[in-house]
């Protein structure tokens, strides 16, 4: 991962973005020596967002199991029958 200070980003945004698009390497932006933001390629960001949605769905399912909010397949099929025509 590449690291840049915010001042460099302000002065060389076009160059930094061009390198980001070429290398696909995430850029950590720092302010006063501390992490402030990450620059990531748009395709990589969209892929991360999709993965997060999948993981959140899995977490909801696991939580439902732990809370015993589940149905047998036959019961679910009966309740969903009007949509499964």
SVG drawing of the C-alpha trace seen along z (x, -y; Angstrom):
<svg xmlns="http://www.w3.org/2000/svg" viewBox="-51 -22 55 52">
<polyline fill="none" stroke="black" stroke-width="0.4" points="0.0,0.0 1.3,-3.4 1.1,-6.3 0.8,-10.0 0.4,-13.1 -2.7,-15.2 -0.6,-18.1 0.8,-15.9 -2.7,-14.8 -3.8,-18.4 -0.8,-19.3 -0.6,-16.1 -4.1,-14.6 -4.1,-14.0 -0.8,-12.1 -1.8,-10.1 -5.1,-9.1 -3.4,-8.1 -1.0,-5.9 -3.9,-4.4 -5.8,-3.5 -2.6,-2.0 -1.4,0.0 -4.7,0.6 -2.7,0.1 -4.6,-1.5 -3.3,-4.8 -3.4,-5.8 -3.7,-9.5 -2.3,-10.9 -2.9,-14.1 -0.5,-15.2 1.1,-11.7 -2.2,-9.9 -4.3,-7.9 -7.1,-10.0 -8.5,-8.3 -7.9,-5.6 -8.0,-6.0 -9.1,-2.8 -9.8,-2.0 -13.6,-2.3 -13.8,1.4 -12.0,2.6 -14.4,0.5 -17.5,1.9 -16.1,5.4 -15.6,4.7 -19.1,3.3 -20.6,6.5 -18.5,8.7 -19.7,6.6 -23.4,7.1 -22.8,10.9 -21.1,11.0 -23.9,8.9 -26.4,11.3 -24.5,14.3 -24.3,12.5 -28.1,11.9 -28.7,15.5 -26.3,16.7 -28.1,14.3 -31.5,15.7 -30.3,19.2 -28.9,18.2 -32.2,16.5 -34.2,19.5 -35.9,17.4 -35.9,20.2 -38.5,22.3 -38.4,25.8 -38.2,26.0 -41.8,27.3 -43.1,24.5 -41.2,21.9 -42.5,23.3 -46.1,23.3 -45.7,19.6 -44.1,18.6 -46.5,20.6 -48.3,17.5 -45.0,16.2 -43.8,19.5 -46.5,20.0"/>
</svg>
